Amino acid sequence: MKSILVKPLYTEKMTQINPELGKYGFIVNIDANKIEIAEAIEKKFNVKVEEVNTIRYKGKEKTQFRRRGRYTGRTAKYKKAIVTLKKGDKIELFEQV
């Protein structure tokens, strides 16, 4: 079984919209769909999920110049989920930030 939730998303933008709209961000498995994400969050945090929005990010190509020449690599691709909870529900993990 694959792990759906990878880690919570702590960014400046997410902390600004968090208390007002009940939205929380997570980095999730690239193969997970919205239904699986909602079920995983409801099960783990014991809350009711109203909406899940997902965004897929492609890995970027990065280049470094070294003594022995140019080195080219890629950053990892990932998927971000913005979860809206039912009014009155909170995830205590984000309240500590």
Number of C-alpha atoms within 10 A of each C-alpha: 3 7 10 20 19 14 12 15 18 14 9 8 10 16 17 11 12 16 13 8 12 16 21 22 23 21 19 23 18 16 11 16 14 14 10 13 22 21 15 15 19 14 11 10 13 13 17 18 18 11 14 18 12 18 12 12 12 11 12 11 10 10 11 9 9 8 6 6 8 9 11 10 11 11 10 10 11 16 17 21 24 17 21 20 22 15 11 8 14 19 16 9 9 16 10 6 7
